[in-house]
């Protein structure tokens, strides 16, 4: 399940770009799930662990990926950490849910992310409530952001 804490969280990692730069592993980049995320969110193709083909930037290293994709990769592989996912756009919301399908994940958000119209399951840690729709999410999380 995806767990979200809204508002400032002392233990959250806020500078996800710096964390990614110094801690990502080459194997993460060539993971099939990650390759699919990169293609979907950044419209880029992983050529190997050190080179991604971006239609806008050309050949880039993994540190050149968008902040959203870097945060998603960290959420997937660094499950013991809590990352601020406000660097992610709404195009990352579905991926956060997919990552949390098999193993619980916790993220910090400083804004209301749009998780779409399909039913979902998210626990809002501020109130320990589980919500299943954007309407429910907004009514609970809206007071914290």
Secondary structure, DSSP 8 states (H G I E B T S, - for coil): -EEEEES--TTSB--HHHHHHHH--HHHHT-HHHHHHHHHHH-EEEEETTEEEETTTEEE-GGGS-HHHHHHHHHHH-TTS-EEGGGS-GGGHHHHHHHHHHS-EEEEESS-----SS---EEETTTTEEE-SHHHHHHHHTTT-
